[in-house]
């Protein structure tokens, strides 16, 4: 049993190291070869600990759970976090690509450009910084003169729009959400009836805003109130 426990601990940390070496691209887009690579790494790593013993299975699952929780706590320590999680990689700085960092990121230039285009920045000269985060996501910080203008910058005062809270989903009232919106079921039904929707089965989705209880109703067929 001690040998079994030792194998799990060693393989757990070794597997994390191998996946880290595969690069951030393994998490950024999860292409076919990334998925295959991660699948084979995990399958091979789990091979030596596969057992028909019910007791060992229980011990193994419990141990992996405890290791994972303990490992998550260790990630709060900065130097351990940098080793196992990594740190952001700057790939665009002041509108220019950083070729050296691109090489170490394992993401191709085409993939980087595709990601920043999806975020609404087809022109990299408008980007102040673009970073590959430790989880593989790409964050884009636009240059100040290219950032979207906010109402506050224009000196405009905007009225509070409220938060939409879903109260009907696929014809069923969401009672917990209804209480969050400070509404009771009868009041909701009265509002729906006033809008011409007395039958919940005709409502695919309905939400109320928390500040004025205004309704948004969607029947799922393109009709919205």
LUMKOLBA-715003 format. One record per residue (C-alpha): x, y, z. Coordinates in nm, 3 decimals. Layout:
r c1=X, c2=Y, c3=Z
...
***
This chain:
r c1=0.000, c2=0.000, c3=0.000
r c1=0.286, c2=0.243, c3=0.080
r c1=0.440, c2=0.171, c3=-0.261
r c1=0.102, c2=0.240, c3=-0.423
r c1=0.068, c2=0.572, c3=-0.238
r c1=0.425, c2=0.670, c3=-0.330
r c1=0.362, c2=0.602, c3=-0.700
r c1=0.051, c2=0.822, c3=-0.700
r c1=0.233, c2=1.115, c3=-0.537
r c1=0.532, c2=1.095, c3=-0.775
r c1=0.319, c2=1.050, c3=-1.088
r c1=0.086, c2=1.336, c3=-0.990
r c1=0.365, c2=1.593, c3=-0.977
r c1=0.551, c2=1.445, c3=-1.275
r c1=0.235, c2=1.466, c3=-1.486
r c1=0.189, c2=1.833, c3=-1.392
r c1=0.550, c2=1.901, c3=-1.496
r c1=0.507, c2=1.730, c3=-1.835
r c1=0.184, c2=1.920, c3=-1.910
r c1=0.358, c2=2.247, c3=-1.813
r c1=0.639, c2=2.163, c3=-2.058
r c1=0.381, c2=2.119, c3=-2.334
r c1=0.334, c2=2.496, c3=-2.321
r c1=0.048, c2=2.741, c3=-2.283
r c1=-0.091, c2=2.651, c3=-2.624
r c1=-0.218, c2=2.327, c3=-2.472
r c1=-0.468, c2=2.539, c3=-2.274
r c1=-0.518, c2=2.835, c3=-2.507
r c1=-0.697, c2=2.667, c3=-2.796
r c1=-0.686, c2=2.294, c3=-2.719
r c1=-0.633, c2=2.185, c3=-3.078
r c1=-0.652, c2=1.818, c3=-3.181
r c1=-0.283, c2=1.754, c3=-3.117
r c1=-0.296, c2=1.936, c3=-2.782
r c1=-0.595, c2=1.729, c3=-2.672
r c1=-0.429, c2=1.407, c3=-2.789
r c1=-0.107, c2=1.498, c3=-2.609
r c1=-0.282, c2=1.570, c3=-2.278
r c1=-0.495, c2=1.255, c3=-2.310
r c1=-0.193, c2=1.030, c3=-2.368
r c1=0.010, c2=1.191, c3=-2.089
r c1=-0.273, c2=1.135, c3=-1.840
r c1=-0.347, c2=0.782, c3=-1.966
r c1=0.017, c2=0.673, c3=-1.947
r c1=0.061, c2=0.834, c3=-1.605
r c1=-0.248, c2=0.656, c3=-1.470
r c1=-0.138, c2=0.319, c3=-1.609
r c1=0.091, c2=0.213, c3=-1.321
r c1=-0.175, c2=0.291, c3=-1.057
r c1=-0.468, c2=0.113, c3=-1.222
r c1=-0.587, c2=-0.157, c3=-0.983
r c1=-0.871, c2=-0.403, c3=-0.943
r c1=-0.857, c2=-0.365, c3=-0.568
r c1=-1.157, c2=-0.175, c3=-0.435
r c1=-0.962, c2=-0.060, c3=-0.130
r c1=-0.674, c2=0.072, c3=-0.340
r c1=-0.918, c2=0.253, c3=-0.566
r c1=-1.076, c2=0.429, c3=-0.268
r c1=-0.734, c2=0.511, c3=-0.123
r c1=-0.610, c2=0.635, c3=-0.462
r c1=-0.908, c2=0.862, c3=-0.521
r c1=-0.891, c2=1.001, c3=-0.168
r c1=-0.516, c2=1.060, c3=-0.199
r c1=-0.547, c2=1.242, c3=-0.533
r c1=-0.819, c2=1.461, c3=-0.383
r c1=-0.603, c2=1.546, c3=-0.082
r c1=-0.297, c2=1.612, c3=-0.299
r c1=-0.499, c2=1.841, c3=-0.523
r c1=-0.638, c2=2.040, c3=-0.229
r c1=-0.293, c2=2.065, c3=-0.071
r c1=-0.139, c2=2.162, c3=-0.403
r c1=-0.398, c2=2.438, c3=-0.446
r c1=-0.302, c2=2.576, c3=-0.104
r c1=0.068, c2=2.568, c3=-0.198
r c1=-0.012, c2=2.781, c3=-0.505
r c1=-0.067, c2=3.073, c3=-0.265
r c1=0.311, c2=3.078, c3=-0.215
r c1=0.455, c2=3.303, c3=-0.489
r c1=0.769, c2=3.110, c3=-0.581
r c1=0.584, c2=2.778, c3=-0.597
r c1=0.309, c2=2.941, c3=-0.803
r c1=0.566, c2=3.066, c3=-1.058
r c1=0.717, c2=2.717, c3=-1.094
r c1=0.397, c2=2.518, c3=-1.143
r c1=0.149, c2=2.775, c3=-1.276
r c1=0.385, c2=3.011, c3=-1.455
r c1=0.355, c2=3.382, c3=-1.517
r c1=0.209, c2=3.598, c3=-1.796
r c1=0.413, c2=3.628, c3=-2.115
r c1=0.411, c2=3.960, c3=-2.301
r c1=0.389, c2=3.897, c3=-2.677
r c1=0.294, c2=4.248, c3=-2.795
r c1=0.441, c2=4.560, c3=-2.636
r c1=0.368, c2=4.916, c3=-2.750
r c1=0.220, c2=4.786, c3=-3.075
r c1=0.517, c2=4.564, c3=-3.163
r c1=0.554, c2=4.187, c3=-3.151
r c1=0.814, c2=4.041, c3=-2.915
r c1=0.957, c2=3.758, c3=-3.124
r c1=1.167, c2=3.606, c3=-2.844
r c1=0.864, c2=3.564, c3=-2.616
r c1=0.658, c2=3.421, c3=-2.900
r c1=0.917, c2=3.148, c3=-2.946
r c1=0.892, c2=3.040, c3=-2.584
r c1=0.513, c2=3.054, c3=-2.573
r c1=0.470, c2=2.761, c3=-2.819
r c1=0.189, c2=2.961, c3=-2.985
r c1=0.241, c2=3.051, c3=-3.349
r c1=0.218, c2=3.408, c3=-3.475
r c1=-0.096, c2=3.312, c3=-3.670
r c1=-0.262, c2=3.190, c3=-3.348
r c1=-0.169, c2=3.509, c3=-3.162
r c1=-0.307, c2=3.729, c3=-3.439
r c1=-0.624, c2=3.520, c3=-3.454
r c1=-0.679, c2=3.561, c3=-3.079
r c1=-0.633, c2=3.940, c3=-3.079
r c1=-0.861, c2=3.972, c3=-3.383
r c1=-1.132, c2=3.783, c3=-3.194
r c1=-1.099, c2=4.042, c3=-2.919
r c1=-1.161, c2=4.321, c3=-3.170
r c1=-0.803, c2=4.433, c3=-3.246
r c1=-0.710, c2=4.348, c3=-3.608
r c1=-0.438, c2=4.618, c3=-3.600
r c1=-0.164, c2=4.531, c3=-3.349
r c1=-0.030, c2=4.888, c3=-3.358
r c1=-0.337, c2=4.985, c3=-3.151
r c1=-0.238, c2=4.743, c3=-2.873
r c1=-0.037, c2=4.863, c3=-2.574
r c1=0.021, c2=4.516, c3=-2.432
r c1=-0.097, c2=4.164, c3=-2.518
r c1=-0.016, c2=3.888, c3=-2.272
r c1=-0.054, c2=3.513, c3=-2.268
r c1=-0.186, c2=3.433, c3=-1.922
r c1=-0.071, c2=3.122, c3=-1.730
r c1=-0.397, c2=2.945, c3=-1.824
r c1=-0.332, c2=3.009, c3=-2.195
r c1=-0.587, c2=3.291, c3=-2.237
r c1=-0.472, c2=3.607, c3=-2.413
r c1=-0.535, c2=3.945, c3=-2.250
r c1=-0.526, c2=4.260, c3=-2.460
r c1=-0.468, c2=4.610, c3=-2.320
r c1=-0.532, c2=4.871, c3=-2.590
r c1=-0.345, c2=5.198, c3=-2.622
r c1=-0.520, c2=5.479, c3=-2.438
r c1=-0.623, c2=5.662, c3=-2.755
r c1=-0.765, c2=5.338, c3=-2.899
r c1=-0.958, c2=5.219, c3=-2.594
r c1=-1.340, c2=5.237, c3=-2.607
r c1=-1.472, c2=5.567, c3=-2.475
r c1=-1.677, c2=5.535, c3=-2.158
r c1=-1.972, c2=5.758, c3=-2.062
r c1=-1.771, c2=5.878, c3=-1.761
r c1=-1.491, c2=6.003, c3=-1.987
r c1=-1.747, c2=6.198, c3=-2.187
r c1=-1.899, c2=6.347, c3=-1.873
r c1=-2.228, c2=6.165, c3=-1.926
r c1=-2.437, c2=6.047, c3=-1.634
r c1=-2.595, c2=5.710, c3=-1.699
r c1=-2.901, c2=5.581, c3=-1.518
r c1=-2.865, c2=5.250, c3=-1.338
r c1=-2.990, c2=4.977, c3=-1.571
r c1=-3.032, c2=4.708, c3=-1.309
r c1=-2.927, c2=4.343, c3=-1.315
r c1=-3.146, c2=4.099, c3=-1.512
r c1=-3.244, c2=3.802, c3=-1.297
r c1=-3.383, c2=3.495, c3=-1.473
r c1=-3.718, c2=3.402, c3=-1.323
r c1=-3.852, c2=3.160, c3=-1.587
r c1=-3.634, c2=2.908, c3=-1.767
r c1=-3.790, c2=2.667, c3=-2.017
r c1=-4.137, c2=2.721, c3=-1.877
r c1=-4.039, c2=2.675, c3=-1.511
r c1=-4.034, c2=2.944, c3=-1.243
r c1=-3.696, c2=2.985, c3=-1.073
r c1=-3.812, c2=3.035, c3=-0.715
r c1=-3.469, c2=3.115, c3=-0.566
r c1=-3.412, c2=3.385, c3=-0.827
r c1=-3.762, c2=3.512, c3=-0.773
r c1=-3.684, c2=3.574, c3=-0.405
r c1=-3.360, c2=3.750, c3=-0.504
r c1=-3.568, c2=3.986, c3=-0.715
r c1=-3.801, c2=4.047, c3=-0.418
r c1=-4.099, c2=3.911, c3=-0.609
r c1=-4.354, c2=3.644, c3=-0.524
r c1=-4.494, c2=3.394, c3=-0.770
r c1=-4.837, c2=3.553, c3=-0.792
r c1=-4.693, c2=3.896, c3=-0.871
r c1=-4.478, c2=3.742, c3=-1.144
r c1=-4.774, c2=3.558, c3=-1.294
r c1=-4.977, c2=3.881, c3=-1.292
r c1=-4.698, c2=4.062, c3=-1.477
r c1=-4.669, c2=3.783, c3=-1.733
r c1=-5.048, c2=3.784, c3=-1.779
r c1=-5.043, c2=4.161, c3=-1.842
r c1=-4.780, c2=4.105, c3=-2.113
r c1=-5.000, c2=3.842, c3=-2.279
r c1=-4.822, c2=3.531, c3=-2.152
r c1=-5.053, c2=3.360, c3=-1.901
r c1=-4.916, c2=3.014, c3=-1.989
r c1=-4.561, c2=2.952, c3=-1.865
r c1=-4.514, c2=2.678, c3=-2.124
r c1=-4.507, c2=2.948, c3=-2.393
r c1=-4.211, c2=3.119, c3=-2.225
r c1=-3.862, c2=2.990, c3=-2.297
r c1=-3.687, c2=3.253, c3=-2.087
r c1=-3.799, c2=3.550, c3=-1.876
r c1=-3.599, c2=3.787, c3=-1.660
r c1=-3.675, c2=4.086, c3=-1.438
r c1=-3.442, c2=4.373, c3=-1.359
r c1=-3.376, c2=4.415, c3=-0.990
r c1=-3.431, c2=4.792, c3=-0.975
r c1=-3.770, c2=4.830, c3=-1.145
r c1=-3.893, c2=4.473, c3=-1.208
r c1=-3.920, c2=4.538, c3=-1.581
r c1=-3.965, c2=4.215, c3=-1.778
r c1=-3.773, c2=4.060, c3=-2.065
r c1=-3.959, c2=3.768, c3=-2.222
r c1=-3.822, c2=3.535, c3=-2.488
r c1=-4.038, c2=3.262, c3=-2.640
r c1=-3.744, c2=3.089, c3=-2.808
r c1=-3.880, c2=3.143, c3=-3.159
r c1=-3.725, c2=3.484, c3=-3.219
r c1=-3.999, c2=3.679, c3=-3.044
r c1=-3.888, c2=3.896, c3=-2.754
r c1=-4.075, c2=4.146, c3=-2.536
***
